[in-house]
Amino acid sequence: MQQGLFITLEGSEGAGKSTQIDVIKTYLEKRQRKVECVREPGGTEIAEEIRTILKKSRTQEQMQDITEMLLMYAAREQLVHNFIKPSLNKGIDVICDRHDLSSIAYQGGGRGIPMEYLEAMRRMVLGSFHPNVTFLLDLDVNVGMQRVENRGGRDRFELAKMDFFLRVRETYLEFARKDPEHIIVIDASQPISKVSLDITSHLDKLLG
């Protein structure tokens, strides 16, 4: 049986990942492929409970950066081993809203956790496992945060200061430059239809 494709979408807040996930899903299904969509953190019962802990803003006790990193990888362990890998082995394509590159950008770049800590966690949880392709939706931080403001109801991550998101974006782009074969940067400031076209054009090449 042919292995399914593992496709991830990354980007700072307000980049429009959810819209493009729907586009990719429709594109693949038109090619008669089976598709599942998941999100990180989340995607399984335990991982969703961890997501709730991570997203909730608190006033009595602040979450430590290392705690955040450990919880992210705990949720990722549950999702990858209990859902993503079994689905791929059945020939099902999996589209994931965020994956390991988010930890590099948010916990590494944004929070300032040393990259060697993240690499150690990555080796333990993922080993050599990685997406077939990652679409990085790149957007000016001010524009992205304005979109977040417009939709309201910020979570704990979205309440971070602007310099945090500037570091996140810089780290995303830095790692995209290191691995242009697997991380495809898409200009998310374009009209939605053009963003979709750029993504599906790359998928055309991937699928031959």
Backbone hydrogen bonds, N-H to C=O, Kabsch-Sander energy under -0.5 kcal/mol:
donor,donor_aa,acceptor,acceptor_aa,energy
4,G,88,L,-2.4
7,I,5,L,-0.6
7,I,94,V,-2.9
8,T,133,V,-2.2
9,L,96,C,-2.3
10,E,135,F,-2.8
15,A,12,S,-1.3
20,Q,16,G,-1.5
21,I,17,K,-2.2
22,D,18,S,-1.5
23,V,19,T,-1.4
24,I,20,Q,-2.6
25,K,21,I,-2.5
26,T,22,D,-2.3
27,Y,23,V,-2.4
28,L,24,I,-2.7
29,E,25,K,-2.4
30,K,26,T,-1.9
31,R,27,Y,-0.6
31,R,28,L,-0.8
32,Q,29,E,-1.8
33,R,28,L,-1.7
36,E,93,D,-2.4
38,V,95,I,-2.6
40,E,97,D,-2.6
48,E,44,T,-2.7
49,E,45,E,-1.5
50,I,46,I,-2.0
51,R,47,A,-2.2
52,T,48,E,-1.9
53,I,49,E,-1.5
54,L,50,I,-2.4
55,K,51,R,-2.6
56,K,52,T,-1.6
68,E,64,Q,-2.3
69,M,65,D,-2.2
70,L,66,I,-2.6
71,L,67,T,-2.5
72,M,68,E,-2.3
73,Y,69,M,-2.1
74,A,70,L,-2.0
75,A,71,L,-2.5
76,R,72,M,-2.0
77,E,73,Y,-2.3
78,Q,74,A,-1.8
79,L,75,A,-2.2
80,V,76,R,-3.0
81,H,77,E,-2.0
82,N,78,Q,-1.8
83,F,79,L,-1.8
84,I,79,L,-2.5
85,K,80,V,-2.7
87,S,83,F,-2.1
88,L,84,I,-2.6
89,N,85,K,-2.3
90,K,86,P,-0.8
90,K,87,S,-0.8
91,G,88,L,-1.7
92,I,87,S,-2.3
93,D,34,K,-2.8
94,V,5,L,-3.0
95,I,36,E,-2.9
96,C,7,I,-2.8
96,C,94,V,-0.5
97,D,38,V,-2.6
98,R,9,L,-2.0
98,R,96,C,-1.2
102,S,99,H,-1.5
103,S,99,H,-0.7
103,S,100,D,-0.6
104,I,100,D,-1.7
105,A,101,L,-2.3
106,Y,102,S,-3.7
107,Q,102,S,-0.5
107,Q,103,S,-0.9
108,G,103,S,-2.0
109,G,104,I,-2.2
110,G,105,A,-2.1
111,R,106,Y,-2.0
112,G,108,G,-1.2
113,I,107,Q,-2.3
117,Y,114,P,-1.0
118,L,114,P,-1.4
119,E,115,M,-2.6
120,A,116,E,-1.9
121,M,117,Y,-2.1
122,R,118,L,-2.7
123,R,119,E,-2.5
124,M,120,A,-1.8
125,V,121,M,-2.6
126,L,122,R,-3.0
127,G,122,R,-1.3
129,F,126,L,-2.4
132,N,6,F,-2.4
133,V,6,F,-1.3
134,T,182,H,-3.2
135,F,8,T,-2.8
136,L,134,T,-0.7
136,L,184,I,-2.8
137,L,10,E,-2.9
137,L,135,F,-0.8
138,D,136,L,-1.0
138,D,186,I,-2.8
144,G,140,D,-2.4
145,M,141,V,-2.6
146,Q,142,N,-1.6
147,R,143,V,-1.8
148,V,144,G,-1.9
149,E,145,M,-2.4
150,N,146,Q,-2.2
151,R,147,R,-1.5
152,G,148,V,-1.4
156,R,55,K,-2.7
159,L,155,D,-1.0
160,A,157,F,-1.8
164,F,161,K,-1.0
165,F,161,K,-1.2
166,L,162,M,-2.0
167,R,163,D,-1.9
168,V,164,F,-2.0
169,R,165,F,-2.4
170,E,166,L,-2.3
171,T,167,R,-2.3
172,Y,168,V,-2.5
173,L,169,R,-2.4
174,E,170,E,-2.1
175,F,171,T,-2.3
176,A,172,Y,-2.0
177,R,173,L,-2.0
178,K,174,E,-1.1
179,D,175,F,-1.1
182,H,179,D,-0.9
183,I,179,D,-2.4
184,I,134,T,-3.2
184,I,182,H,-0.7
185,V,183,I,-0.6
186,I,136,L,-3.1
188,A,138,D,-2.6
188,A,186,I,-1.0
190,Q,187,D,-1.1
194,K,191,P,-0.8
195,V,191,P,-2.1
196,S,192,I,-2.5
197,L,193,S,-2.0
198,D,194,K,-2.4
199,I,195,V,-2.0
200,T,196,S,-2.8
201,S,197,L,-2.1
202,H,198,D,-1.4
203,L,199,I,-1.9
204,D,200,T,-2.1
205,K,201,S,-1.4
206,L,202,H,-2.2
207,L,203,L,-2.6
208,G,204,D,-1.0
